[in-house]
């Protein structure tokens, strides 16, 4: 694909690097000379110093030949207006905009939903934007996913799948999984699982049957949701009810997280698995040092206690008994402070912590600080954008193992070279693993078997090395 990116900040550079590694032709534009120089030294693609909101400039740089335009500048209005300008002249170019203003995001989706019949015809999408990506929404959903599973691991969900999820779990010394070969795991469980990846320090690999698991390994386990608690116990992880939760940060992300947690505390899965069957009420507190944010949170969440205070004030922590809480979530806009807050609460005896970080580069640091879950904000955004750029057959992309591998959701096109073949005929150990399959016409996902026959229209979930063009061509039909 030919892709133009407006905005050479961290997200723009990370996105460009991923796309170039996949074999795409990328043009990266920014109006700051120093930013352009920084990007040029790190990327093997065209980097131009120009105003990206000028249609004349974009035409000189080849927008007419582009398959997609991605706007990720620090200004929402520029991102949206640039897409609108391009859409007016080049409607066939796919347009994706990062939008941080939650009101824009919500109102656009609400309007599109309200006028669904109008926009289902030949009308252009609102603002000429095919896909609007909101960083805070992506990150908040990842945090809530982790909380739903007891905040003991990173969790990956797949599309509309209600049964299966992938959890990244550490193997503790002396646990049932410590020292066992993958082929022998069936002796420990009476249900089906797939080990998707094994992470050891900075190395990540796809497993084989004779692979032996060891303490300190972090493994990605795919199974039905109802089996997760049992697997956590087999890996040596203590699973307790999350009855007392503290959220630090009442900003945009914190607000979205609180919305979901208070709502999900009444849902069957969270209640059944982790013992939060009653409403959260006094068991859920929100902390922020900003008076206006605290006032807004108090009005929005009357069932929660809201404190306007410094989350690291020891006297405040002791007075409110926060050191006895089951979980602390740090979701402020200061990502470094989030890690400090979580590390501090860990030293005070809080059982589990979840931190929002800038990127996956901080994930290893968070683990060394004994923080259970680190959610990288910028990586979530890049994953979301990449999934929209992979073509109509790809419906989702999730990076794991600090970006070394990615989980891809795709529909098997008719022209795929794998149509009509069984899994045992196309297996490629170490190259990829097929994790889930939803047969064409079916509503249910299932774990694939060696004799499973692939057919056009099957929905697949597979794990591969990030940006492996060969695998994408075989399964997703990419050219």
Buried (B, 14 or more C-beta within 10 A) or exposed (E): BBBBBBBBBBBBBBBBBBBBEBEBBBBBBBBBEEBBEBBBEEBEBBBBBBBBBBBEBBEEBEBEEBBBBBBBBEEBEBBBBBBBBBBEEBEEBBBBBBBBBBEBBEEBBEEBEEEEEEBEEEEBBBBBBBBBBBBBBBBBBBBBBBBBBBBBBBBBBBEEBBEBBBBBBBBBEEBBBBBBEBEEBEEEBEEBBBBBBBBEEEEBBBBEEEBBBBBEBBBBBBBBBEBBBBBBEBBBBEBEEBBBBBBBBBBBBBBBBBBBBBEBBEEEEBBEBBBBEEEBEEBBBBBBBBEEBBBBBBEBBEEBBBBBBBBBBEEBBEEBEBBEBBBBBBBBBBBEBBBBBBBBBBEBEBBBBBBBBBBBBBBEBBBEBEBBBBBBBBBBBBBBBBBBBBBEBBBBBBBBBBBBBBBBBBBBBEEBEBBEBBBEEBEEEEEBBBBBBBBEEEEEBBBBEEEBEBBEBBBBBBBBBBBBEEBBBBBBBBE
